[in-house]
């Protein structure tokens, strides 16, 4: 397959997941999309059915994308959803683990064909890439059990807060320090991996952490009685699969595939598998309008 705009000139075709070194079928994220290739006629002419797309994902954002117990296979909600949508289009995926803030430049520069990594759709990102909405998430703050530092997520001035580099939450802390907390700034402790952010909080190295709601709430659930949510989910916005700017037609095809999954119930089953039904959306679109200006 050849994609326009400087993407890789040729991609693997006709390869099953096991032939790509992604582990056995029992280690894979299960996929229940729709009949294989049922929407292949929706593909643009430069994307051939049967092609394998190179997909970037930061596998540190459990439960959305993370490494399975074998330490190699990328699994999670985003992985299952994208595999299902690509299956509907007669396409396959070769997932590559990548640092979050390197993913967008990698898609723009042609290193990756597509990306799924809990990217909130923003007007700034839409200027660089095409994005396809498929889920809704907001920001959730998390503290240690009992909230020993008396964190108020609406007034965090002077606190140390862990966030992952390149995320919406990192941008939110910058905005807080320019406004509400200008005289007593929040100390942002920025880590490359969300897993390190969570570890810092558990160890008491930061007073709180802020992350996307599905990730934050999953961390609370997974750590038992060690962490708790602080405040309500704020700023809910759509996640988007990322494609090159000139691949809006492929974006439209992906939106149709997600819609087909919602119609046949596989979309809801995948969300239920990861306990993320609250983030379900009813509309899927390439380059949707966003309200962040």
C-alpha positions, 0 to 999 in steps of 0.5 A: 500500500502506498499512502500519499504525503510522504508515508512509507512507500510499502507496508506489509500485506496479508500478515496475521498478528502472530506473524508480526511477533505480537504473541499468541492469540491468547495474549492478543486483545480480543477483537469483535468488529464486524464482518472482515472487510464488510466496509472495504468499499469505503476505503480511498483508492490509495489504501488497499484492502488487506494492507497492514497499517503501522499504528503508534501507541504509548503503551503506558496508559492502562487500560487504554493502551499498555503492555500485556504480561509478556512485556511485548504485546500492546493491549487495551481498550483503544487497541481493541476498538481500532483493531475492530474498526480496521477489521471492518475495513479489511485492514490489519494493524502492526502496533508500535510502542512510542513515546506519547509526545513523539507520536503526532510528529511521527504520523505527520512525518510518515513514520507511522500510518495511524495512531491511537493513544488516548488523544483528546481532539483539540483545534491545535491538533486538528491543524496538524492531523486528521482525527476520528472521534470514538470515545469521550473522556475528561480529566480526573484528579487522584490522591492517596487514600484519605487525601492526606494533603487535603487536595482540592482539585479546583484550588490546587495552588502550591501543590505538586501534581504529576502528569504525563508529558504532552497530555491535555492535563500538562496543558491544563496545569500550565493554564492554571499557573497563568491564571488561578495559581499565578501567585502560588503556582502548581509544581508540575511533575512531568513524566514520560510514562503515565505508569511513572506518574502513578508510581510517584503518587503511590510513593508520596513524591507528588500530592496528586496526579491528573490524568484522563478519566478512564486511566485515572479511575482504572488506577484507583480500582487497580490499587485497591485502597491506596488511591482515591478520586479527588473531585469530579471529571471535568472538561469531557471531550472526544478522543480521536484516532490520528491520521495524516492530514491528507487522509481525511477520506480514510478518516471518514471510512474509520468513522463509518466502521466505528458506527457499524460496530456501534450498530452491531454491538461490538463497540459496546462489548469492547467498552464493557470489557474494559469497564469504560461504558461511561465514555461511549459516544453515539456519533463518530466523525472525522475532524469533528468541531471542538469547542476549545477555540 
